């Protein structure tokens, strides 16, 4: 129940921050953006006190660990793969174009329009 209350407070703070951004429309944009950023820091602090916030933070940390395990391709591998994909797209495109032309001729022949 406490988590739900904290999330409600965070939601209300968010609504208040958005309302304040537009209510103080005559102020400089820089000041309003700073206000929004401060509100987001407070909202994040409130959300991090809930189980949902802690789970989200744990997920982010685990994601960063997994990202470090990724073996990124070299520039040469990326270039070669890109060229192969582009060549295959052109080849398949030409094949489908030829097949379409063949079907058009077959339909014209069958319907008597090609005579």
N, C-alpha and C positions, 0 to 999 in steps of 0.2 A: 504494500500500500504506500510505503514511503517513496518507493521508486516512481510510482505513478504520480505522486504529488510533485516530486522533483521535475519530472518530465512536463507536467502541466505548467509549473513555474517557468521552465525553460521556453515552452511554447508561448506563454503570455509575454515573457521578455522579448521574444522574437517579434511578436505582433506589435508590442510597444515600440521596438526599435524601428520597425518599418513605418509605423504611424508617425513617429517622431521625425523620420527622414523626410516625409512629405509635409508634415505640419510646419517644420522649420524650413520650408522651401525658399524663404527669402534670405536665408543665411548662405554663406559660400559653400559650394559643393565640397570643397576640401574638408570643411568643418563637419558637414553632415556625414561624409564617408568615414572620418575618424570616429565619429559617434557610433556608426554602425560597426566598425571594427572593434571598438571597446565593448559594445554590446555582445558581439560574437564571442569575444574572449570570456566574458562573464557567462554566457549561455553554455559555452563549451565546458567551463569549469563546473557548472551545475550538472550537465549531462554526464560528465565523467564520474560523478558521485553515484551513478546508478549502475545496475548490473548490465544494462544495455550498453552504456558508455564503456565500461570496463571490457566487455566482450568485443566491442568494436576496436578498442585500443589493442587488445590482444591479437585480433585478426590482422591489424595493420602491422604489428611487429612481426608476426609470423610470415606475412607476405613479403616484408623486407628481407627476411632470412632466406626465403625461397628464391627471391629475385637475385640474391647474391650467388645462388647455385647455378643460374642459367649460364650456359655456354653460348656466347653470342658469336654469330658467324663473322668471318673476316671480310674485309672489303672485297677481296677477290671472289670469295664464295657468293657474296651478295650480288655482285655484278654478273657473275656467271648464271646464277639462278634467275635473275631478272631477264637476261637475254634469252634464256631457254623459254621462260614463260611468254615473252613477247613473240618469239618465233612460233611457238605452238598456237598462240592466239591468231596470228596471221595465217598459219597453215589451216587451222580449223575454219577460220573465216572464209578462206578461198574454197575449201571443200564444201562448206554449206552454200556458198554463192553458186558453185557449179551444180550442186544438187538441186538448188532452187531453179536454176535456168533449165535443167533437164526436166523437172516437173512441169514447168511452164510450157515447154515444148510438147510434152506428153499430153497435157490438158488441151492445148490448142489442136493437136492432132486428133484426140478423141472427140472433141466437140465440133470439129470441122472448120475451125477458124484458121488453121494453118495451110489450107489448100489454096 
